[in-house]
């Protein structure tokens, strides 16, 4: 099974001619999850031919504008186009109040319910979606901010149909086998589950770490994630600037990925001072070779 991650925005505080504020879409089968929602996200969803009405959940890392200012516009468009399905929004405390004020002052016509789950500062929380268990992990920014680890829920085992047919196991017991049960035959013989089924594939895992001081102590939370996105706002010659603004450098992002033993690193949230991200890629690859730029409008496979 493969999840797809589409990069919708990879810049930091302000947009540039070629990059937009933070937003990503994570898709696994029929579940679509939006991660952050910077200004203009709905337009980039349209450009990428993504049906925004299928988004079930939105995770907001923190309440700086470049991570949530597109939310009101997106929700308004969903309503104008007749959405009925409840939308869940997971965000730090305060966004619900702000969103309610927007609705009240604009008299926005809301055609669907919004289920807000507010994250308490400095408290680790686990949220369940249709396909994932999502851990919200506090990081170190100027305001409460959370990283997210998406771990696919346990999957059913795959049937060894040949063996089941050979032993004459009835179809009504297949669901038990898929859930790990051993089977007792009519003559009392016990057939162990691993003879009747195959292990499910390793669960898909994705880590999203943005807007934070370098926190190597949190690498264990993302241990062996298939893909990790880590902010790399500055090149390392501006380390003092990164520390002052509570951000990370490309080298620090790579050091985090190496310590977490992930498979692939994506870097983004670039400062607008950089026209090119080549320097970020070179710095990160000097520490962690399997690094890629979180290039906007590009889709990465997470398997």
N, C-alpha and C positions, 0 to 999 in steps of 0.2 A: 504494500500500500504506500502511496506517495502523497505527501501534502505539497501544496504550492504556496510560495510566498511571493507576492507581487509588491515591489517597492513603488510607493506612490509619492513619497517625499523624502529627501535625504539631506536637506540643509538645516542649519540651526536657526537662530532667532528671526532672520528676515529672508524672504525669497530673493533669488537672483534671476538673471535671464534664463538660466539653464537648470536651476534647482529650486525646489519648493520645500516648505516646512514639513515636519515629520508626519508620515502616515504609511502604514503597511497593511496588506490584506493577507490573512492566512486562511487557506481553504483546504478542507479535508472532506472528500465526498460531498455531501449536501450541506455541510456546515461552513459558513463564511464568518470570519471574525476580523474586525477592524482594530488595528493597534495604533493608537493616537490618531488625531484628526485635525491636522493643521489647516490653515486657511487654504481654500480651493480644493480640498480633498474630493468633493463630489465631482468636480470637473475632471479630475484625473481618473476617477473611477469610470466615468463615461468614456474618456479617451482610450482606456484599456478594455473597453467593452465588458465591464463588470456590472452585473445586475445588483445595484445597491439595495434593492428591496429584499434581497436574500440575506443580507447581513443580519445575523441574529444577536450578536453581542459586540459591544465596543469597549475596549480597554483604554483608559486614559492614564498615562504615567504620572502626570502632574499638571498643575494649573498655570503654567506659563503659556502665553497665547499661541506660540508656535506649535503647541501640541494639542490644542482643543478648539481654536477659534473657528474651525470649519464645521463644528458639530451642529450649531444652530441652523446653518444653511442647509446642511445635509438632512436634518430632521424635518425642516420645513418642506424641502423638496419631496421627501418621502410622503408627507401628508398630502401635498398638492397632487401627487400621483396615486392617492388612494390606498396607502398602506393600511392594513388592519392588524397585522401580527405585532405582538408586543416586542419591544426592543429593550434589551438589557444594556445598561451602561454601568461599568465598574470604574470608579474614579476616586481620588482622594476627597475627603470631606470639603464641601463648599460648592462643588459643581451643581449639585441638585438645586441649591438655593439660587445660584446664578441662572440656571436654566429656567427655573420657575419664574424668576423676575422677567426674563426675556419673553416668556409666553404671555405673562400678564400685561406687560407694557406694549407689546406688539399686537396683542389680541390674535396671536397665531392660532390658526385652525388646526387642531391636533386630531387626527383620525385614528390614532393608535395609542395604546398605553406605553409608558416608559417605566421600566423597573430599575430604579437606581440602587446600586450596592456601593455604599461609601466606605472607603478604606481609612482606617484610623492611623494617624501618623505613628511611625516606628513599630507598628504591629504587623507581623507576618500573617497573611491570610491565604486560605485555599478556596478557590471558586470552582464550581463544577459547571461545565458546559456539556453539550450533547456528546462531543467526542473527546474532550480533554478535561484533565484536572489541571488547574492553573494556579500556580503559587505566586502571590504578590509579595515581593521582597523589598523592604525599605532600603534605599540607597542614600547617598550623601550629596544633596544639592542644597540650593539656597532656600528652598521651600520643600515641604513633604513631597517625596518622589518615590516611585516604585518601579523596580524591574519586574519582569514577568517570565516565569518558566512554564511552558506549555508541554504537558506530558500526555500522550494519548492514553485513553482508558484501556484496561486489559481487554484483549480480544479473545473471541472463542477459538478453541483449537480446531484444526482442520481434520476432517474425517479421512481415515484410511479406508476408502470404500471397498477396495479389493478384499481387505482382511475382514471387514464387516460382512460382506456377502459370503465369503468363504465359511464363516462361522454361523451364518444364518441369523444374524442379529436383526430383530425387527426394526422397522423405520421409526417407530414411536420411541425408541431408546436413543436415537441419534442425538437429540438435544442434550441428553444426560452426558453422552460421551464428549460432545463439544464443550461442555462445562467442566470436564475433568473427571467424571465418574468412572470407576471400574464397573465391569458388567459381569453378572453371574449367569452362566448358561443353565439350561434346563437340567443338566446332569450334575449341577453344583460346582462346576469348574469356574474359577474366577479369572477373568481376562483383564489384565492391567490396562489402564487407559493408554499408556504409551505404546501399546501394541495396536490400538484401534484408532489412534489419532496422531497428528503431528503438532509439534510446538508452533504456536502462532509466531509471526514475525516480530522482531523487536519493536517495541512501541516507538512511535515518532516523538521526537523531543526537539523543542526550539526555545532558545533563550533570547530575551529582549532586554538589553541593558542600555539605558539612555540617561543623559544629564546627571552625571555623578563624578565626584572625585574618584580616583583610582582606588578600588576596594578589593585587593587581592584576597582578603579574608572571606569574601563571598563566592570565590571561584568554586568551592565545593558544592554550592547550591546548583551549579550548572554542570556538574561533573559528567563528562561523556555525552553531553548534548550533541545531536547530529550537527546542528547549525546554531551558531551564536551570533547575534547582532550586538555589537558594542559601539557606543559612541566614540568618535575619534575627532573631536572638534578641532584640535590644534596639532600641528607638527611639534616635535619634541623640543625644538629650540624655544618654544613659547610655553615651556612647562610652568614657569612662574605665573603666566597669564591663566593657564588652565587651573592651577590651584586657586588663584584669586577668584575665578568665576565658578568654581566647583564643577569643572569639566575634566576630561581625560585627553591624552594624546594618542596618536596612532600606535606608538610603541607600547604604551600602557595597555591599550586594547589588546594587542597581540600577546603581551605578557599574561593578561587575564585568561585569554583563550588557551595558551600553553599550559597554564596552571590548572585549568579546568579540564584539560585533555579532550577538547571538543574535536569534531571532525573537520568542520569548516567555520571560518570566521568571516562575517560581513561587517564592514565598517561604514559609518555614515555620520550624520549630524555635523556636517562640515561648516566651519566658520565661513561667512560670506567674504572674508578677505582673500580666500583662495579661489582663483579662476579654474585651476586644475587640481585634481585629486591624485595625480601621479606620485607626488611626494609622500602622501599618506600611505599609498599602496606600497611604495618602496620601503618605507620605514617599518610598516607592519610585517611585510614579508621577510625582513631581516631577522625577525624573531619567530614568526609563525608563518610557514611557507604557504599553507592552504588558506590564503586570505583573498577576498574579492571586495571590490567596491560595491556598495549597495546602490547600484545605478538605477535611477528612476525609469519606470516603465519596463524594467526587466523582471522576469519571474524565475525564481530559484526553486529547485526541487529539494524537498526534505524527505528522505526515505529511511 
